[in-house]
Amino acid sequence: MGLEIKQSLKLSQQLVMTPQLQQAIKLLQLNRLELAETIQQELLENPMLEEAEEMLGEAEASQLEAETSASAERTEASETAYETGGETDAGPASEAREAADGLDEVRLTDEVKEDFDWENYLGEYSSAPAGGEVGGMEDREAPSFEAMLTKSASLKEHLLWQLRMAALNEDQMTIGALIIGNLNEDGYLQVSLDDLAQTAQTDSAAVETVLKVIQQFDPLGVAARDLQECLLIQATELYPGHDLVFDILEQHLGDLERRNYQVIAKRLGVSLDEVADALEVIRKLDPKPGRQVSEEEPQYITPDIYVYKMDNEFVIVLNEDGLPKLRVNSYYKDALSQGASAEAKEYVQSKLRSAVWLIRSIHQRQRTIYKVTESIVGFQREFLEKGIAYLKPLVLRDVAEDVGMHESTISRVTTNKYVHTPQGVFELKFFFNSGINKVEGGAVASEAVKERIRAIIAGEDPAKPLSDQTIGDMLKKENIDIARRTVAKYREMLGILPSSRRRQTLRPRGR
């Protein structure tokens, strides 16, 4: 067998994920708040970047915006690389020089006011005493920084505080802390008394004694072992005179869940009116008392895009509040041509490339979000004008083909981003949904079908709730071809009980 050396040419394509491309993809999938945090972090780490928003006058800011936009438009070849993952002919160094040339120096126009009373300012806020003694503290009392911070108490902390206020001995305090530590977020005890007794090295009777004390803590009904015990604790404390309420909770909780009111009335020997009065009391009880004390804070949504209707046209506005205007620091840029050392030049060039690519990526991100939103508005114009009943079926491919991008890019753009429309605030993903075929051809959006199911159930007779099959037949008469199991699936997604548990045979409560 002979050995030989050969030279051959091979042409192939491969996806090159450069650090710059990875950064661009990362920025694309961030929402507005996350982008603002990323920009602030880059401002701290990269000396070549600086915030120009507050330092520029209105005319200078407009000029900088125009110049930055012009610089970004010269990178259309880089957009191709952004979409396909390929490399452009121009290398990172040439791209950095091109962007640096497009970002001209903007002078600082704000000047320090000479008439500012610095002596009074320093005298008021200095930590040194009036006598000028170094290292001293001011005489006046001021709250500490920690005292200005607030934190909502958790259920565990709230109960432990009450436990410390209770008249219990040391062993009972230990058992009480053990019980509180085994409560779930709804306030229910998750372990048996025998397990708690074994852990505390005591008997079950001692554990139950402490448990009865904790069950009287705020919120009332906490530390119950099941739903029945939770409701009975609250009823005993809040409504001690309603014997029928206790009979229903102790003997017919299952019938109450299934809404078998007639069975309850017959077995307890009372009228339906009396059962109705008892149910009014039971509805005031809280089945999840632990949720009343929660350290979870509400998450407020800030729209990334606003869509307004003006003169029969929809206008798209990107929410850029809180996003600083970035520019390249001219001081460090000029250092490249002022005889700096080779090591300094290499460092400045590296940071310059990073700064320019970040600015380009942000511009690219904003343009991409705008184009995708514009396409969605075009597809869902009827929904924006008339409501959810006119929402059309839409998939990522439809928008991708419309704007000339890949489906993965559309998916990143629409993830975790919200748009404010005349119909409300929605996540961009909301507009993409499957379709349900119509009987006479065409399709209707699944979200529109869900809304129609919700409306049908809301208008049904409470004494004779509609079954899933009946709802499906009604939808078919409305030209929507849907199966019974699909109706059941959508009903469960809407959090609506089946017909057997929606039945209300009691008299209507007129108020």
Secondary structure, DSSP 8 states (H G I E B T S, - for coil): ------------------HHHHHHHHHHT--HHHHHHHHHHHHHH-TTEEE-TTTS-HHHHHHHHHHHHHHHHTTHHHHHHHHH----SS-HHHHHHHHHHHS----------TT--HHHHHHHH-SS-TT--TT---SS----TGGG------HHHHHHHHHHHS---HHHHHHHHHHHHTB-TTSBB-S-HHHHHHHHTS-HHHHHHHHHHHTTSSSTTTTBSSHHHHHHHHHHHH-TT-HHHHHHHHH-HHHHHTT-HHHHHHHHT--HHHHHHHHHHHTTS-S-GGGGS----------SEEEEEETTEEEEEE--TT---EEE-HHHHHHTTTT--HHHHHHHHHHHHHHHHHHHHHHHHHHHHHHHHHHHHHHTHHHHHH-GGG---B-HHHHHHHHT--HHHHHHHHTT-EEEETTEEEEGGGG-B-EEEBTTS-EEEHHHHHHHHHHHHHTSBTTB---HHHHHHHHHHTTB---HHHHHHHHHHTT---HHHH---S-----
